[in-house]
Amino acid sequence: MWKRRGSQARSYRCGHLTVMRRSVCSLLVLVCAVRALDQLNMCMDAKHHKTEPGPEGALYQQCFPWRSNACCTANTTEEAHADNSYLYNFNWNHCGAMSERCKRHFIQDTCFYECSPHLGPWIQKVDQSWRKERIVDVPLCLEDCESWYSDCQDSLTCKENWHIGWDWSSGTNQCPSGAKCQTFAEVFKSAKTMCEVIWSNSYRYTTLKKDSGRCMQLWFEGPTNPNLEVARYYLNNATPQAVGMATTLLLPLLGLLHVASIA
Protein backbone atom coordinates (compact mmCIF):
# COMPACT_ATOMS: atom_id res chain seq x y z
CA MET A 1 0.00 0.00 0.00
CA TRP A 2 2.82 2.37 0.91
CA LYS A 3 4.56 1.58 -2.37
CA ARG A 4 1.36 2.34 -4.24
CA ARG A 5 0.95 5.64 -2.41
CA GLY A 6 4.59 6.52 -3.11
CA SER A 7 4.09 5.72 -6.76
CA GLN A 8 0.98 7.88 -6.88
CA ALA A 9 2.85 10.75 -5.19
CA ARG A 10 5.69 10.50 -7.71
CA SER A 11 3.19 10.42 -10.58
CA TYR A 12 1.44 13.49 -9.20
CA ARG A 13 4.76 15.31 -8.78
CA CYS A 14 5.89 14.44 -12.30
CA GLY A 15 2.57 15.55 -13.72
CA HIS A 16 2.76 18.77 -11.72
CA LEU A 17 6.30 19.46 -12.99
CA THR A 18 5.19 18.83 -16.57
CA VAL A 19 2.46 21.44 -16.17
CA MET A 20 4.99 23.83 -14.61
CA ARG A 21 7.42 23.33 -17.51
CA ARG A 22 4.69 24.00 -20.05
CA SER A 23 3.61 27.10 -18.16
CA VAL A 24 7.18 28.38 -17.97
CA CYS A 25 7.72 27.82 -21.69
CA SER A 26 4.44 29.58 -22.51
CA LEU A 27 5.43 32.48 -20.28
CA LEU A 28 8.82 32.76 -21.94
CA VAL A 29 7.27 32.80 -25.40
CA LEU A 30 4.87 35.55 -24.28
CA VAL A 31 7.59 37.64 -22.61
CA CYS A 32 9.89 37.35 -25.63
CA ALA A 33 7.06 38.27 -28.01
CA VAL A 34 6.17 41.36 -25.97
CA ARG A 35 9.83 42.33 -25.71
CA ALA A 36 10.25 41.95 -29.48
CA LEU A 37 7.31 44.30 -30.07
CA ASP A 38 8.86 46.78 -27.64
CA GLN A 39 12.16 46.63 -29.51
CA LEU A 40 10.43 47.68 -32.71
CA ASN A 41 9.27 50.93 -31.15
CA MET A 42 11.35 52.13 -28.23
CA CYS A 43 13.73 54.85 -27.08
CA MET A 44 17.08 54.07 -25.53
CA ASP A 45 17.83 55.26 -22.01
CA ALA A 46 20.26 58.04 -22.86
CA LYS A 47 20.91 61.71 -22.18
CA HIS A 48 18.29 63.50 -24.30
CA HIS A 49 15.93 60.74 -25.43
CA LYS A 50 12.25 60.74 -24.60
CA THR A 51 10.93 57.90 -22.46
CA GLU A 52 8.69 56.67 -25.26
CA PRO A 53 8.50 57.49 -28.98
CA GLY A 54 5.68 59.57 -30.34
CA PRO A 55 4.78 62.21 -32.93
CA GLU A 56 6.70 65.51 -32.95
CA GLY A 57 5.21 67.83 -35.53
CA ALA A 58 7.92 70.50 -35.50
CA LEU A 59 11.23 68.67 -35.80
CA TYR A 60 13.96 70.92 -37.15
CA GLN A 61 15.40 70.76 -40.69
CA GLN A 62 17.33 67.50 -41.25
CA CYS A 63 15.50 65.72 -38.40
CA PHE A 64 12.13 66.37 -40.03
CA PRO A 65 11.68 62.83 -41.51
CA TRP A 66 11.22 61.43 -37.97
CA ARG A 67 8.34 63.80 -37.17
CA SER A 68 5.60 61.14 -37.17
CA ASN A 69 7.30 58.95 -34.55
CA ALA A 70 10.39 60.19 -32.74
CA CYS A 71 12.49 59.70 -29.62
CA CYS A 72 13.67 63.32 -29.80
CA THR A 73 12.01 66.65 -29.04
CA ALA A 74 11.93 69.73 -31.25
CA ASN A 75 14.47 71.45 -28.97
CA THR A 76 16.88 68.54 -29.30
CA THR A 77 16.71 68.63 -33.10
CA GLU A 78 17.29 72.38 -33.21
CA GLU A 79 20.37 71.99 -31.03
CA ALA A 80 21.56 69.10 -33.24
CA HIS A 81 22.10 71.65 -36.01
CA ALA A 82 24.15 74.05 -33.87
CA ASP A 83 27.90 74.18 -33.37
CA ASN A 84 28.88 73.60 -29.73
CA SER A 85 25.27 72.91 -28.78
CA TYR A 86 24.25 72.11 -25.20
CA LEU A 87 23.51 68.49 -26.22
CA TYR A 88 27.09 67.32 -25.68
CA ASN A 89 29.19 70.51 -25.95
CA PHE A 90 30.85 68.84 -28.91
CA ASN A 91 32.83 71.06 -31.28
CA TRP A 92 32.80 69.85 -34.89
CA ASN A 93 35.40 72.52 -35.69
CA HIS A 94 38.15 71.18 -33.44
CA CYS A 95 40.65 71.32 -36.32
CA GLY A 96 39.37 74.44 -38.02
CA ALA A 97 36.07 74.92 -39.78
CA MET A 98 34.47 71.66 -40.91
CA SER A 99 33.05 71.91 -44.43
CA GLU A 100 29.28 72.28 -44.63
CA ARG A 101 28.92 69.21 -46.86
CA CYS A 102 30.74 67.17 -44.20
CA LYS A 103 28.89 68.70 -41.26
CA ARG A 104 25.49 67.83 -42.69
CA HIS A 105 26.35 64.13 -42.32
CA PHE A 106 27.17 64.58 -38.63
CA ILE A 107 23.92 66.48 -38.17
CA GLN A 108 22.09 63.62 -39.87
CA ASP A 109 23.93 61.12 -37.70
CA THR A 110 22.80 63.08 -34.62
CA CYS A 111 19.19 63.12 -35.86
CA PHE A 112 19.34 59.36 -36.42
CA TYR A 113 20.81 58.71 -32.98
CA GLU A 114 18.50 61.04 -31.06
CA CYS A 115 15.25 60.46 -32.95
CA SER A 116 15.16 56.84 -34.16
CA PRO A 117 12.52 54.66 -32.47
CA HIS A 118 13.57 51.49 -34.32
CA LEU A 119 17.04 50.79 -32.91
CA GLY A 120 15.89 48.16 -30.40
CA PRO A 121 17.78 45.19 -31.90
CA TRP A 122 21.08 47.01 -31.38
CA ILE A 123 20.56 48.65 -27.98
CA GLN A 124 22.84 47.43 -25.19
CA LYS A 125 23.20 48.34 -21.53
CA VAL A 126 26.22 50.43 -20.53
CA ASP A 127 27.57 51.85 -17.30
CA GLN A 128 28.31 55.44 -18.28
CA SER A 129 27.65 58.66 -16.42
CA TRP A 130 25.66 60.23 -19.25
CA ARG A 131 23.64 57.27 -20.50
CA LYS A 132 22.52 53.79 -19.48
CA GLU A 133 22.13 52.37 -22.97
CA ARG A 134 23.87 52.69 -26.34
CA ILE A 135 23.69 51.20 -29.84
CA VAL A 136 26.23 48.69 -31.13
CA ASP A 137 26.83 47.41 -34.70
CA VAL A 138 23.84 49.05 -36.37
CA PRO A 139 24.17 47.93 -40.02
CA LEU A 140 24.45 51.10 -42.11
CA CYS A 141 23.49 51.17 -45.77
CA LEU A 142 26.45 51.36 -48.14
CA GLU A 143 25.33 54.61 -49.76
CA ASP A 144 25.11 56.48 -46.44
CA CYS A 145 28.51 55.42 -45.17
CA GLU A 146 30.32 55.97 -48.47
CA SER A 147 28.80 59.41 -49.08
CA TRP A 148 29.59 60.43 -45.49
CA TYR A 149 33.24 59.52 -45.98
CA SER A 150 33.41 61.04 -49.46
CA ASP A 151 32.02 64.38 -48.30
CA CYS A 152 34.30 64.49 -45.24
CA GLN A 153 37.58 63.13 -46.56
CA ASP A 154 39.10 66.60 -47.03
CA SER A 155 37.92 67.95 -43.66
CA LEU A 156 40.29 67.84 -40.71
CA THR A 157 40.31 65.95 -37.42
CA CYS A 158 42.91 64.79 -34.89
CA LYS A 159 41.31 61.59 -33.61
CA GLU A 160 39.81 58.32 -34.82
CA ASN A 161 37.47 57.52 -31.93
CA TRP A 162 35.43 60.59 -31.10
CA HIS A 163 33.87 59.07 -27.99
CA ILE A 164 37.03 59.13 -25.90
CA GLY A 165 40.38 60.87 -25.37
CA TRP A 166 39.48 64.55 -25.84
CA ASP A 167 40.77 67.44 -23.78
CA TRP A 168 37.61 68.81 -22.09
CA SER A 169 39.38 71.37 -19.87
CA SER A 170 37.81 74.26 -21.81
CA GLY A 171 34.29 72.84 -21.54
CA THR A 172 34.23 71.64 -25.14
CA ASN A 173 36.27 68.97 -26.85
CA GLN A 174 39.74 70.01 -27.95
CA CYS A 175 42.48 67.92 -29.52
CA PRO A 176 44.62 66.19 -26.87
CA SER A 177 48.18 67.34 -26.40
CA GLY A 178 50.43 66.19 -29.22
CA ALA A 179 47.59 65.20 -31.55
CA LYS A 180 48.02 66.32 -35.15
CA CYS A 181 45.21 67.60 -37.35
CA GLN A 182 44.96 65.57 -40.55
CA THR A 183 42.37 65.00 -43.24
CA PHE A 184 39.69 62.36 -42.64
CA ALA A 185 41.25 60.39 -45.50
CA GLU A 186 44.58 60.30 -43.65
CA VAL A 187 43.06 59.49 -40.25
CA PHE A 188 40.49 56.88 -41.27
CA LYS A 189 41.87 55.46 -44.56
CA SER A 190 38.46 54.08 -45.63
CA ALA A 191 34.72 54.58 -45.26
CA LYS A 192 34.52 51.33 -43.31
CA THR A 193 37.06 52.49 -40.73
CA MET A 194 35.39 55.86 -40.31
CA CYS A 195 31.85 54.55 -39.90
CA GLU A 196 32.83 51.82 -37.45
CA VAL A 197 35.55 53.51 -35.39
CA ILE A 198 34.40 57.12 -35.03
CA TRP A 199 31.61 56.27 -32.54
CA SER A 200 33.08 53.13 -30.92
CA ASN A 201 31.37 50.58 -33.21
CA SER A 202 27.94 52.11 -32.90
CA TYR A 203 27.69 51.41 -36.63
CA ARG A 204 28.71 48.45 -38.76
CA TYR A 205 29.82 48.95 -42.35
CA THR A 206 27.92 46.83 -44.87
CA THR A 207 27.79 46.40 -48.64
CA LEU A 208 23.99 46.33 -48.43
CA LYS A 209 22.11 49.00 -50.36
CA LYS A 210 18.97 50.85 -49.36
CA ASP A 211 16.72 48.80 -51.61
CA SER A 212 17.83 45.59 -49.85
CA GLY A 213 15.66 46.22 -46.79
CA ARG A 214 18.52 44.83 -44.68
CA CYS A 215 20.38 48.01 -43.66
CA MET A 216 19.52 51.10 -41.65
CA GLN A 217 19.20 54.41 -43.47
CA LEU A 218 20.55 57.65 -42.03
CA TRP A 219 18.96 59.54 -44.90
CA PHE A 220 15.35 59.00 -45.98
CA GLU A 221 12.57 61.26 -47.11
CA GLY A 222 9.59 60.05 -45.05
CA PRO A 223 6.80 60.15 -44.05
CA THR A 224 7.23 56.35 -43.77
CA ASN A 225 10.37 55.33 -41.89
CA PRO A 226 11.99 52.44 -43.84
CA ASN A 227 14.04 51.41 -40.81
CA LEU A 228 11.01 49.87 -39.10
CA GLU A 229 10.98 46.93 -41.50
CA VAL A 230 14.75 46.56 -41.24
CA ALA A 231 14.50 46.30 -37.45
CA ARG A 232 11.66 43.79 -37.83
CA TYR A 233 13.83 41.66 -40.12
CA TYR A 234 16.68 41.51 -37.61
CA LEU A 235 14.36 40.77 -34.70
CA ASN A 236 12.73 37.93 -36.64
CA ASN A 237 16.14 36.49 -37.39
CA ALA A 238 17.23 36.21 -33.75
CA THR A 239 19.74 38.92 -33.03
CA PRO A 240 22.44 38.10 -30.48
CA GLN A 241 20.76 40.48 -28.05
CA ALA A 242 17.45 38.60 -28.36
CA VAL A 243 19.13 35.27 -27.80
CA GLY A 244 20.91 36.66 -24.77
CA MET A 245 17.66 38.03 -23.39
CA ALA A 246 15.88 34.69 -23.75
CA THR A 247 18.79 32.88 -22.10
CA THR A 248 18.81 35.33 -19.20
CA LEU A 249 15.12 34.72 -18.62
CA LEU A 250 15.31 30.97 -19.06
CA LEU A 251 18.22 29.96 -16.82
CA PRO A 252 16.76 30.99 -13.41
CA LEU A 253 13.45 29.30 -14.22
CA LEU A 254 15.15 26.10 -15.31
CA GLY A 255 17.09 26.17 -12.06
CA LEU A 256 13.86 26.33 -10.07
CA LEU A 257 12.42 23.43 -12.05
CA HIS A 258 15.55 21.38 -11.37
CA VAL A 259 15.28 22.01 -7.62
CA ALA A 260 11.61 21.03 -7.70
CA SER A 261 12.34 17.82 -9.56
CA ILE A 262 14.78 16.57 -6.93
CA ALA A 263 12.87 17.77 -3.89
Disulfide bonds with the S-S distance in Angstrom:
Cys43-Cys71 2.12
Cys63-Cys111 1.90
Cys72-Cys115 2.07
Cys95-Cys181 2.03
Cys102-Cys152 2.05
Cys141-Cys215 2.07
Cys145-Cys195 1.97
Cys158-Cys175 2.11
